[in-house]
Amino acid sequence: MTYGQFGGAEPALRQDVLRAAARHLPRGVVFSNGTIRLDPALPYAIHISVWGLGEQGAKLRGADVFTKALRNYRDDPRATFIFTLNSGNLESAPEFVRICADAGVRVSFSHFSPTLEYGRRLVETQAARNDYFRFSSTSDNLMLDGDGLTRAQELITAALDAHPETVVYSHAFNRWIHRPEGVYEVDPDTGMPSNCGSRVTAHYRHFHTDMSDAGDAKCCTPNIDCRNCRLYAQSLSSALHRMREFTGSADDFSDWLDIWEHWRRLFLVERPAERRTESLDPAPQFVREPDAALVPA
C-alpha cells in the first residue's frame, strides 16, 4: 500500500489515525470540511469541500464553514478548496475563485452528483422531509441539467484563464467531464458502471474506520447514482484509467497527459525534506485480537 485516501464524516477528528498512517504511507489525501486544522506536519494533500458562499453555503451545510476553513488553511500549500457546482451556486463560482486567490489557496471543482435516494425522492409526490432532504423538489433541486453543465464548463474555462496558478484543473478534463451523455457506461439492469476507475478491486481497497475491509462495495461512494456521477476524484481516476480512449492522435494523448498533470497537482504534495513525518508524534502500535479489528495496544 503506497497511497491513502482518508474521508468519511470528518477525518480531522482522528488525527492520531492520520499521524499513524503517515508513518507508513508516504503519500495520501484527506477529504475535509476544513473546520478543524490538520497537523502542519501531516504530509498529505488536503481537499476542503465547499458547497457555496455565505448564506448559500450555510443553507446546505448548516453553517458558513467556508469562512472558517479559509482562516485555517490560508497560504497552506497542502490545501485545495473543492467547489461543488450545483444548480444554485454556479454564478458564485467566480467570486469563490477570487476569494481563494487572494487568500493564497488553490481551488478546483466537483459537480453535484445525486444519490439514488435523492433521485427517488425528487419524483415522489409526497416525499417525506428529513435532515438530509429538506427543500429539494422536482422543479427546484441541486442537479445540473444540460444548460447547467454547459454553464459550468464556461465558468471553469473562464476561471482557468483568469487564475491559472490558483485553479487546479485542465481544459482537457473540463471538456471530458461535461459530455452531455455522461461519464460512465452503466448496466441498465444492475446500475453498475463498466468503465469506472474507482471501483473496488483486489488492488484498490476500501476500509472502514474500525480497520475492517469494506468488502465488495462498488466504490467509496456506493450510494451515488452512477448515471449522473461527475464527482471529481472518481472522474479523474476514470479518465486516467481509460488511457486507450486517448491514443487516437497526438492531440488526444496530449489531453490525457494534461489530465494526469491535473491529478498530480491535486493529489501529490511536494514538501521540504525537513518537514516530513519525522516531526509527527509517534504512531500508536496495533495488535490483532482474535476475530477482532486492529485495536491500539
SERO-4910 file (N, C-alpha, C, O; in steps of 0.05 Angstrom, whole numbers):
BEGIN
 pado doro    nc1    nc2    nc3   cac1   cac2   cac3    cc1    cc2    cc3    oc1    oc2    oc3
  Met    A     17    -24      0      0      0      0     18     25      0     35     28     17
  Thr    A     13     43    -19     31     66    -22     16     93    -21     29    113    -18
  Tyr    A    -10     92    -22    -25    118    -22    -51    114     -7    -65     94    -11
  Gly    A    -57    133     11    -81    131     27   -100    154     21    -92    177     18
  Gln    A   -126    147     20   -147    168     17   -164    167     42   -176    146     48
  Phe    A   -166    189     56   -180    189     82   -204    207     81   -201    232     78
  Gly    A   -227    195     82   -252    211     81   -272    200    100   -266    183    118
  Gly    A   -297    208     97   -318    199    115   -332    222    128   -337    242    115
  Ala    A   -338    220    153   -352    242    167   -333    266    169   -338    287    157
  Glu    A   -311    263    184   -290    284    185   -264    272    196   -261    268    220
  Pro    A   -245    266    178   -220    254    186   -204    271    206   -189    260    222
  Ala    A   -208    297    206   -193    314    224   -199    309    253   -184    317    271
  Leu    A   -221    295    259   -228    288    286   -211    265    297   -210    260    321
  Arg    A   -197    251    279   -180    229    287   -152    233    275   -143    218    258
  Gln    A   -139    254    285   -112    260    274    -92    239    284    -70    237    271
  Asp    A    -98    225    305    -80    203    313    -78    182    292    -56    171    287
  Val    A   -100    176    279   -100    156    258    -85    167    234    -70    152    221
  Leu    A    -89    192    227    -74    204    204    -44    204    209    -29    199    191
  Arg    A    -36    210    234     -7    210    240      4    182    238     26    178    228
  Ala    A    -11    162    248     -2    135    245      1    127    216     20    114    209
  Ala    A    -19    134    200    -18    128    171      7    140    158     20    128    141
  Ala    A     13    165    166     35    179    153     62    166    159     81    171    144
  Arg    A     63    150    180     88    135    186     93    113    166    116    105    162
  His    A     72    104    153     75     81    136     67     86    107     77     72     89
  Leu    A     50    106    102     42    113     75     55    140     68     48    160     80
  Pro    A     72    140     48     87    165     43     69    187     30     76    211     33
  Arg    A     48    179     17     31    199      4      2    193      9     -6    170     14
  Gly    A    -15    214      8    -43    210     12    -58    236     10    -47    257      4
  Val    A    -85    234     15   -102    257     13   -123    255     35   -133    233     41
  Val    A   -129    278     48   -150    279     68   -173    296     57   -169    318     48
  Phe    A   -197    285     57   -221    299     48   -235    311     73   -243    296     90
  Ser    A   -236    337     75   -244    350    100   -263    373     94   -265    383     71
  Asn    A   -278    382    115   -294    406    112   -278    431    120   -287    453    117
  Gly    A   -254    427    131   -236    448    137   -240    463    163   -225    482    169
  Thr    A   -260    455    179   -266    470    203   -246    463    226   -245    478    245
  Ile    A   -231    442    224   -211    435    243   -184    434    228   -181    419    209
  Arg    A   -165    449    237   -139    450    224   -123    424    229   -121    415    251
  Leu    A   -113    413    207    -97    389    209    -68    396    217    -58    417    211
  Asp    A    -55    377    231    -27    380    239    -10    390    216    -10    378    194
  Pro    A      4    413    219     20    424    198     41    404    187     51    408    165
  Ala    A     49    384    204     69    365    195     58    343    178     73    327    167
  Leu    A     32    340    177     20    319    161     27    323    132     20    344    121
  Pro    A     39    303    119     49    307     92     29    302     69     37    298     46
  Tyr    A      4    302     75    -17    295     56    -30    319     43    -31    341     55
  Ala    A    -40    315     19    -57    335      6    -82    337     23    -92    318     34
  Ile    A    -94    361     24   -119    366     38   -139    378     19   -134    400      8
  His    A   -161    364     15   -182    374     -2   -206    383     15   -218    367     29
  Ile    A   -212    408     13   -232    420     31   -258    426     14   -257    441     -5
  Ser    A   -279    414     23   -304    416      7   -319    442     13   -321    450     35
  Val    A   -328    454     -9   -343    479     -7   -368    476    -24   -366    468    -48
  Trp    A   -391    483    -13   -416    480    -27   -430    507    -33   -451    507    -45
  Gly    A   -417    528    -25   -429    554    -31   -416    575    -12   -402    569      6
  Leu    A   -422    600    -18   -412    623     -2   -434    634     16   -457    635      8
  Gly    A   -426    643     40   -444    656     58   -469    640     64   -468    617     71
  Glu    A   -492    653     61   -518    641     66   -523    616     49   -536    597     57
  Gln    A   -513    618     25   -516    596      6   -503    570     17   -515    549     16
  Gly    A   -478    573     26   -465    550     38   -478    541     64   -480    517     69
  Ala    A   -487    560     80   -499    554    105   -525    538    101   -532    521    117
  Lys    A   -540    544     80   -565    530     74   -560    501     70   -576    484     78
  Leu    A   -538    494     57   -532    466     50   -516    452     72   -519    428     76
  Arg    A   -499    467     86   -481    455    105   -488    460    134   -477    448    152
  Gly    A   -508    477    139   -516    482    167   -501    506    179   -510    516    200
  Ala    A   -480    515    167   -464    537    177   -445    546    155   -441    532    135
  Asp    A   -435    571    158   -416    581    138   -388    570    144   -371    583    156
  Val    A   -384    545    136   -358    532    142   -336    542    125   -312    539    132
  Phe    A   -342    554    102   -321    563     84   -304    584     96   -279    584     94
  Thr    A   -316    604    110   -301    625    122   -282    615    143   -259    623    144
  Lys    A   -291    596    159   -273    584    180   -251    568    167   -228    569    175
  Ala    A   -258    552    146   -238    536    133   -216    554    120   -193    547    120
  Leu    A   -224    576    109   -205    594     97   -186    606    118   -162    609    112
  Arg    A   -196    612    142   -178    621    163   -158    599    170   -134    605    175
  Asn    A   -167    574    171   -150    552    179   -128    546    159   -106    538    166
  Tyr    A   -134    550    133   -116    540    113   -105    561     94    -94    555     73
  Arg    A   -108    586    102    -96    608     86    -66    603     82    -52    598    101
  Asp    A    -57    605     57    -29    602     49    -18    574     56      7    571     56
  Asp    A    -34    554     60    -25    527     65    -21    513     38    -41    509     24
  Pro    A      3    505     30      8    493      4     -5    465      1     -7    455    -22
  Arg    A    -13    453     23    -26    426     21    -55    428     13    -66    409      3
  Ala    A    -67    451     17    -96    454     15   -106    461    -13    -94    478    -26
  Thr    A   -127    448    -22   -142    456    -46   -171    457    -38   -182    437    -28
  Phe    A   -184    479    -43   -213    482    -37   -229    473    -62   -226    483    -84
  Ile    A   -246    452    -57   -261    440    -78   -289    450    -78   -305    445    -59
  Phe    A   -296    466    -99   -323    478   -100   -341    459   -116   -337    453   -139
  Thr    A   -362    448   -102   -381    430   -114   -402    447   -128   -419    459   -116
  Leu    A   -401    446   -155   -420    462   -171   -448    449   -170   -450    424   -174
  Asn    A   -468    465   -166   -496    455   -168   -513    476   -180   -503    498   -186
  Ser    A   -538    470   -184   -555    489   -199   -559    516   -184   -566    535   -197
  Gly    A   -554    516   -158   -559    540   -143   -535    558   -138   -538    581   -129
  Asn    A   -511    548   -144   -487    564   -137   -469    570   -161   -447    581   -157
  Leu    A   -477    563   -185   -459    567   -208   -448    595   -210   -424    598   -214
  Glu    A   -465    615   -207   -456    642   -213   -439    653   -190   -427    675   -194
  Ser    A   -437    639   -168   -419    649   -147   -391    637   -150   -373    644   -134
  Ala    A   -386    620   -170   -360    607   -174   -338    628   -179   -317    625   -167
  Pro    A   -342    648   -195   -321    668   -200   -313    682   -174   -289    687   -169
  Glu    A   -332    690   -157   -326    703   -132   -310    684   -114   -291    692   -101
  Phe    A   -318    659   -113   -304    639    -97   -274    637   -106   -257    637    -89
  Val    A   -269    636   -131   -242    635   -141   -226    660   -133   -203    657   -125
  Arg    A   -238    683   -136   -224    708   -129   -217    708    -99   -195    716    -92
  Ile    A   -236    700    -82   -231    700    -53   -207    681    -47   -190    689    -31
  Cys    A   -207    658    -58   -186    638    -53   -159    648    -64   -138    643    -52
  Ala    A   -160    660    -87   -135    671    -99   -123    692    -80    -98    692    -76
  Asp    A   -139    709    -69   -130    730    -51   -119    718    -25   -101    729    -12
  Ala    A   -130    694    -17   -121    681      8    -97    663      4    -87    651     23
  Gly    A    -88    660    -21    -65    643    -26    -70    614    -25    -52    598    -20
  Val    A    -95    605    -31   -101    577    -32   -111    569    -60   -122    586    -74
  Arg    A   -106    544    -67   -114    535    -93   -143    525    -93   -155    520    -71
  Val    A   -155    523   -116   -183    515   -118   -185    494   -141   -169    493   -159
  Ser    A   -206    478   -139   -214    460   -161   -244    457   -159   -257    469   -142
  Phe    A   -255    440   -176   -284    437   -178   -293    408   -179   -279    391   -189
  Ser    A   -316    404   -167   -331    379   -169   -359    386   -179   -365    410   -182
  His    A   -375    366   -183   -403    371   -192   -422    356   -174   -417    333   -166
  Phe    A   -444    369   -167   -464    355   -151   -473    329   -165   -480    330   -189
  Ser    A   -471    307   -151   -478    281   -163   -498    268   -144   -490    260   -122
  Pro    A   -522    264   -152   -544    256   -134   -541    226   -126   -531    210   -141
  Thr    A   -550    221   -102   -552    193    -93   -577    181   -106   -594    195   -116
  Leu    A   -578    155   -105   -602    141   -114   -627    150    -99   -648    153   -110
  Glu    A   -624    153    -72   -646    161    -56   -655    190    -63   -679    195    -64
  Tyr    A   -636    207    -68   -643    235    -76   -660    235   -101   -680    249   -103
  Gly    A   -651    219   -121   -667    217   -146   -695    206   -142   -714    216   -154
  Arg    A   -697    186   -125   -723    175   -119   -742    195   -106   -765    197   -113
  Arg    A   -731    210    -87   -747    229    -73   -757    252    -91   -778    263    -86
  Leu    A   -741    259   -111   -749    280   -129   -774    273   -145   -789    291   -153
  Val    A   -779    248   -149   -802    240   -165   -825    231   -148   -847    225   -158
  Glu    A   -821    230   -122   -843    223   -104   -861    248    -99   -851    269    -93
  Thr    A   -886    244   -102   -904    267    -99   -908    275    -70   -914    298    -64
  Gln    A   -903    256    -52   -906    262    -23   -881    254     -8   -881    240     12
  Ala    A   -858    264    -18   -833    256     -6   -830    267     22   -834    291     27
  Ala    A   -824    250     41   -822    258     69   -796    275     72   -776    269     60
  Arg    A   -798    296     89   -775    313     94   -760    302    118   -772    291    137
  Asn    A   -733    305    117   -717    298    140   -692    315    139   -690    334    124
  Asp    A   -673    309    157   -649    326    159   -633    327    134   -617    346    129
  Tyr    A   -636    307    117   -619    305     93   -635    311     67   -623    313     45
  Phe    A   -661    314     69   -677    321     46   -697    342     55   -719    336     63
  Arg    A   -688    368     54   -703    389     68   -719    407     50   -740    416     57
  Phe    A   -709    412     25   -722    432      9   -723    426    -21   -737    440    -36
  Ser    A   -709    405    -30   -709    399    -59   -736    389    -68   -751    377    -53
  Ser    A   -742    394    -94   -766    385   -106   -760    379   -135   -738    383   -145
  Thr    A   -780    368   -149   -776    362   -177   -768    386   -193   -751    384   -211
  Ser    A   -780    409   -187   -775    433   -202   -752    451   -191   -743    469   -205
  Asp    A   -743    445   -167   -723    462   -154   -704    443   -138   -711    435   -116
  Asn    A   -681    437   -149   -663    419   -136   -634    426   -144   -630    445   -159
  Leu    A   -615    410   -135   -587    416   -139   -575    405   -165   -552    411   -171
  Met    A   -590    389   -179   -579    375   -202   -574    395   -225   -588    414   -229
  Leu    A   -553    389   -240   -545    405   -264   -558    393   -289   -552    370   -295
  Asp    A   -575    408   -302   -586    398   -328   -566    405   -350   -544    413   -345
  Gly    A   -575    401   -375   -557    406   -398   -547    434   -398   -523    439   -403
  Asp    A   -564    454   -394   -556    482   -394   -537    487   -371   -518    502   -373
  Gly    A   -542    475   -348   -525    478   -325   -497    467   -329   -478    480   -321
  Leu    A   -495    444   -342   -469    433   -349   -454    451   -368   -430    455   -365
  Thr    A   -468    461   -388   -455    480   -407   -444    504   -393   -422    513   -398
  Arg    A   -460    515   -374   -452    539   -360   -429    533   -341   -410    549   -338
  Ala    A   -429    509   -328   -407    501   -311   -381    500   -327   -360    509   -317
  Gln    A   -382    489   -351   -358    487   -367   -348    515   -374   -324    520   -374
  Glu    A   -366    533   -381   -358    560   -387   -344    574   -364   -324    588   -367
  Leu    A   -356    570   -340   -345    583   -316   -318    572   -309   -300    588   -301
  Ile    A   -314    546   -312   -288    535   -305   -267    544   -326   -244    550   -318
  Thr    A   -274    545   -351   -256    556   -371   -247    584   -365   -224    591   -366
  Ala    A   -266    601   -357   -260    629   -350   -242    630   -326   -224    646   -325
  Ala    A   -248    613   -306   -231    613   -282   -203    604   -288   -184    616   -277
  Leu    A   -200    584   -304   -173    574   -312   -158    596   -326   -134    600   -321
  Asp    A   -171    610   -344   -157    631   -359   -150    655   -342   -129    668   -346
  Ala    A   -167    661   -323   -163    685   -306   -143    680   -283   -128    698   -275
  His    A   -143    655   -272   -126    649   -249   -112    622   -253   -118    603   -238
  Pro    A    -94    620   -272    -81    594   -278    -65    583   -255    -62    558   -253
  Glu    A    -54    600   -237    -38    590   -215    -56    581   -192    -47    565   -175
  Thr    A    -80    591   -190    -98    585   -168   -116    561   -175   -121    544   -158
  Val    A   -125    559   -200   -145    538   -207   -130    513   -216   -115    513   -236
  Val    A   -134    492   -201   -122    466   -208   -142    450   -225   -160    437   -214
  Tyr    A   -140    452   -250   -158    439   -269   -145    437   -296   -123    448   -299
  Ser    A   -157    424   -315   -145    424   -342   -168    427   -362   -191    419   -358
  His    A   -162    441   -384   -182    444   -405   -191    417   -416   -214    414   -424
  Ala    A   -172    398   -417   -180    372   -428   -200    358   -411   -220    348   -421
  Phe    A   -196    359   -384   -215    346   -366   -241    362   -366   -263    350   -363
  Asn    A   -240    388   -369   -264    405   -370   -282    397   -393   -306    396   -391
  Arg    A   -270    391   -416   -286    381   -439   -297    353   -433   -320    347   -439
  Trp    A   -280    336   -422   -287    308   -418   -310    305   -398   -328    289   -403
  Ile    A   -308    319   -375   -327    315   -354   -355    326   -361   -375    318   -349
  His    A   -356    345   -380   -382    358   -386   -395    346   -411   -413    358   -422
  Arg    A   -387    322   -419   -400    309   -441   -429    304   -434   -435    293   -413
  Pro    A   -448    313   -451   -477    310   -443   -486    282   -440   -505    277   -425
  Glu    A   -473    263   -453   -481    235   -450   -473    222   -423   -481    200   -417
  Gly    A   -457    237   -408   -448    226   -382   -420    214   -384   -408    213   -406
  Val    A   -410    205   -361   -383    196   -360   -380    166   -362   -360    156   -371
  Tyr    A   -401    151   -353   -398    122   -350   -417    107   -368   -439    116   -374
  Glu    A   -409     83   -375   -426     63   -388   -438     46   -365   -424     31   -352
  Val    A   -464     49   -361   -478     37   -338   -496     14   -347   -512     18   -366
  Asp    A   -493     -8   -334   -511    -31   -340   -539    -24   -331   -543    -19   -307
  Pro    A   -559    -24   -348   -586    -16   -340   -599    -35   -320   -617    -27   -306
  Asp    A   -589    -60   -319   -601    -79   -301   -590    -77   -273   -605    -80   -253
  Thr    A   -564    -71   -271   -551    -70   -244   -545    -42   -235   -542    -37   -211
  Gly    A   -545    -23   -254   -538      5   -247   -508      8   -242   -500     29   -232
  Met    A   -492    -12   -249   -463    -11   -244   -448     -2   -269   -455    -11   -291
  Pro    A   -428     14   -266   -412     23   -289   -391      2   -296   -379    -10   -279
  Ser    A   -386      0   -322   -366    -19   -331   -339     -6   -335   -319    -20   -339
  Asn    A   -337     20   -334   -313     34   -340   -306     56   -320   -296     77   -327
  Cys    A   -311     50   -295   -304     68   -273   -277     61   -261   -271     38   -255
  Gly    A   -259     81   -259   -233     76   -248   -231     76   -218   -209     73   -207
  Ser    A   -254     79   -204   -254     79   -175   -268     55   -163   -274     55   -139
  Arg    A   -274     35   -179   -287     11   -169   -268     -4   -150   -244     -5   -154
  Val    A   -280    -16   -130   -264    -33   -111   -254    -57   -126   -270    -71   -139
  Thr    A   -228    -63   -124   -216    -86   -137   -197    -99   -117   -194    -90    -95
  Ala    A   -183   -119   -127   -163   -132   -110   -140   -113   -104   -125   -117    -84
  His    A   -136    -93   -121   -114    -74   -118   -122    -47   -107   -105    -30   -101
  Tyr    A   -148    -42   -105   -158    -17    -95   -179    -23    -74   -202    -28    -81
  Arg    A   -171    -21    -49   -189    -30    -27   -199     -6    -12   -187     15    -11
  His    A   -222    -11      1   -234      9     19   -237     -4     47   -245    -27     49
  Phe    A   -230     12     68   -232      2     95   -248     22    112   -248     46    108
  His    A   -263     11    131   -278     27    150   -259     37    171   -236     29    173
  Thr    A   -269     56    187   -252     68    208   -244     48    230   -225     53    245
  Asp    A   -258     25    232   -250      5    251   -231    -15    239   -225    -36    251
  Met    A   -220     -8    216   -200    -24    202   -211    -48    187   -196    -64    176
  Ser    A   -238    -52    187   -250    -74    173   -252    -68    143   -256    -45    136
  Asp    A   -248    -88    127   -250    -85     98   -278    -80     90   -297    -93    100
  Ala    A   -282    -60     72   -310    -53     63   -322    -75     45   -345    -74     39
  Gly    A   -306    -94     37   -316   -117     22   -321   -109     -7   -304    -96    -20
  Asp    A   -343   -118    -18   -349   -116    -46   -366    -91    -54   -380    -92    -74
  Ala    A   -365    -71    -37   -379    -46    -45   -369    -36    -72   -345    -41    -78
  Lys    A   -386    -24    -88   -378    -17   -115   -355      3   -115   -338      3   -133
  Cys    A   -355     22    -96   -335     43    -95   -337     56    -67   -350     46    -49
  Cys    A   -323     79    -64   -323     92    -38   -348    109    -34   -353    119    -12
  Thr    A   -364    112    -55   -390    127    -53   -412    109    -66   -423    117    -86
  Pro    A   -418     86    -54   -435     67    -66   -464     76    -69   -479     63    -84
  Asn    A   -472     97    -55   -500    106    -57   -504    126    -80   -527    134    -85
  Ile    A   -483    134    -94   -485    153   -116   -497    139   -141   -490    116   -147
  Asp    A   -515    153   -155   -526    143   -180   -505    146   -202   -499    169   -210
  Cys    A   -494    124   -211   -471    125   -230   -479    138   -256   -461    149   -270
  Arg    A   -504    138   -263   -513    151   -288   -508    181   -288   -504    193   -309
  Asn    A   -508    193   -264   -505    222   -262   -481    229   -245   -480    252   -235
  Cys    A   -462    211   -243   -438    217   -226   -418    233   -241   -408    225   -263
  Arg    A   -410    255   -230   -388    271   -240   -371    281   -217   -359    302   -218
  Leu    A   -369    264   -196   -352    270   -174   -323    272   -183   -314    256   -199
  Tyr    A   -308    292   -173   -282    298   -186   -261    276   -182   -248    269   -202
  Ala    A   -259    265   -158   -238    245   -154   -243    219   -170   -225    209   -183
  Gln    A   -268    210   -169   -275    186   -184   -273    191   -214   -264    173   -229
  Ser    A   -280    214   -223   -280    220   -252   -251    223   -262   -245    214   -284
  Leu    A   -234    236   -247   -206    238   -255   -193    211   -257   -179    205   -277
  Ser    A   -197    193   -237   -185    167   -239   -197    151   -262   -182    135   -275
  Ser    A   -222    155   -269   -234    141   -291   -223    151   -318   -217    134   -336
  Ala    A   -219    177   -321   -206    187   -345   -178    176   -349   -171    168   -371
  Leu    A   -163    175   -328   -136    164   -330   -136    134   -335   -119    124   -349
  His    A   -155    121   -323   -158     92   -326   -164     84   -355   -157     63   -364
  Arg    A   -177    102   -370   -185     97   -397   -165    108   -417   -172    121   -437
  Met    A   -140    103   -412   -119    115   -429   -122    108   -458   -116    125   -475
  Arg    A   -133     85   -465   -136     77   -493   -154     96   -508   -152     99   -532
  Glu    A   -173    109   -494   -190    128   -507   -175    152   -517   -186    167   -534
  Phe    A   -151    156   -507   -136    180   -514   -112    174   -532    -93    190   -533
  Thr    A   -112    151   -546    -90    144   -562    -95    146   -592    -80    136   -608
  Gly    A   -117    159   -599   -124    162   -628   -107    181   -643   -104    179   -667
  Ser    A    -95    201   -629    -78    220   -642    -59    233   -621    -63    228   -597
  Ala    A    -40    248   -631    -22    261   -613    -36    281   -595    -30    284   -572
  Asp    A    -56    295   -607    -72    314   -591    -88    300   -569    -90    310   -547
  Asp    A    -99    277   -576   -114    262   -556    -96    254   -533   -103    256   -509
  Phe    A    -72    244   -539    -54    235   -518    -44    259   -502    -39    257   -477
  Ser    A    -41    282   -515    -33    306   -500    -55    313   -480    -49    323   -458
  Asp    A    -80    309   -487   -102    314   -469   -100    296   -444   -103    305   -422
  Trp    A    -93    270   -449    -90    251   -427    -68    260   -408    -71    259   -384
  Leu    A    -46    269   -420    -24    279   -403    -32    304   -387    -23    307   -364
  Asp    A    -48    321   -399    -58    344   -384    -75    336   -361    -74    348   -339
  Ile    A    -92    315   -365   -108    305   -343    -91    293   -321    -97    296   -297
  Trp    A    -70    279   -329    -51    267   -310    -38    290   -293    -36    287   -268
  Glu    A    -30    311   -306    -18    333   -291    -38    346   -273    -31    354   -250
  His    A    -63    348   -281    -85    358   -265    -87    340   -239    -89    351   -217
  Trp    A    -87    314   -243    -89    295   -220    -65    299   -202    -67    300   -177
  Arg    A    -41    301   -213    -16    303   -197    -17    328   -180    -10    326   -156
  Arg    A    -25    350   -191    -26    375   -175    -46    373   -153    -42    386   -132
  Leu    A    -67    358   -156    -88    356   -136    -80    336   -114    -84    342    -90
  Phe    A    -68    314   -121    -65    292   -102    -37    286    -92    -34    270    -74
  Leu    A    -17    299   -103     11    296    -94     21    322    -83     18    343    -96
  Val    A     33    321    -59     43    345    -46     73    344    -45     85    324    -36
  Glu    A     86    364    -55    115    366    -53    122    382    -28    113    405    -25
  Arg    A    137    370    -10    143    383     16    173    382     21    186    362     13
  Pro    A    184    402     34    213    402     40    219    377     58    203    369     74
  Ala    A    243    366     54    250    342     68    249    345     99    241    327    113
  Glu    A    257    369    109    257    373    138    229    373    150    227    372    175
  Arg    A    208    375    134    181    377    145    166    350    142    142    350    145
  Arg    A    180    329    135    166    304    131    159    291    158    159    305    178
  Thr    A    152    266    158    139    254    181    156    251    205    146    242    226
  Glu    A    182    257    204    198    256    229    187    274    250    192    269    274
  Ser    A    173    295    243    162    314    262    135    306    274    125    319    292
  Leu    A    124    284    264     98    275    274    102    260    301    123    249    306
  Asp    A     81    260    317     82    245    342     84    216    336     76    207    314
  Pro    A     96    200    354     98    171    349     71    159    344     51    166    357
  Ala    A     70    140    325     44    127    319     38    106    340     56     93    350
  Pro    A     12    102    346      5     80    364     11     53    352      9     50    327
  Gln    A     18     34    369     23      7    359     -4     -8    359    -21     -3    376
  Phe    A     -6    -27    341    -31    -42    339    -25    -72    341     -4    -82    332
  Val    A    -43    -86    354    -42   -115    355    -68   -126    346    -89   -113    348
  Arg    A    -68   -150    335    -92   -163    326   -103   -182    346    -89   -201    354
  Glu    A   -127   -177    355   -140   -196    373   -156   -216    357   -165   -210    335
  Pro    A   -160   -240    368   -176   -260    353   -203   -250    345   -218   -240    362
  Asp    A   -210   -252    320   -237   -245    310   -244   -216    316   -267   -210    320
  Ala    A   -224   -199    316   -229   -170    321   -213   -153    302   -194   -162    290
  Ala    A   -221   -128    301   -206   -109    284   -181   -101    299   -177   -107    323
  Leu    A   -162    -88    285   -139    -78    298   -146    -57    319   -163    -40    314
  Val    A   -134    -59    342   -140    -40    364   -114    -30    376    -94    -44    374
  Pro    A   -114     -5    387    -90      5    399    -81    -12    423    -98    -22    438
  Ala    A    -56    -16    426    -46    -32    449    -31    -14    468    -21    -24    489
***
